[in-house]
Amino acid sequence: MNGAFLSLVLVTQLGSPLVVPVGDVVPVIDVERTCKETAATDKAMNLDLPQSVENCMRDENAARQQLATIWSNYSASIRDRCAAEATLLGTGSYVDLLTCMQMNDPATLSPATALKGASKNRNRN
């Protein structure tokens, strides 16, 4: 619930509907604005491989579709935190939201290697 409140605060403080409160459905993020700003920044920086608005929108829509299939598999706390992070800088991205959620998925995390080093317990099993 705190994440939903944070999302509402971001919308209120920034004056634009970047994201709606997080709940049982994927939040609505204004990715068109984000893609236009990203493409303009890439162009202004004279990047060799700037991302077009069309390619950006394709990536964002693909991420949105993936999120729709996995959204309910995650706890509300992860959904809220990732939604807040994905819209933190005043622009929003489904790609960022999906990446955050994937990084917080216990099923995809690598198991910790049992490091021994100079530990006094290195010979214990």
Secondary structure, DSSP 8 states (H G I E B T S, - for coil): -HHHHHHHHHHHHHTS--B---SSS---B-HHHHHHHHHHHHHHTT-SS---HHHHHHHHHHHHHHHHHHGGGS-HHHHHHHHHHHTTTS---HHHHHHHHHHT-TTTS-------TT-TTTT--
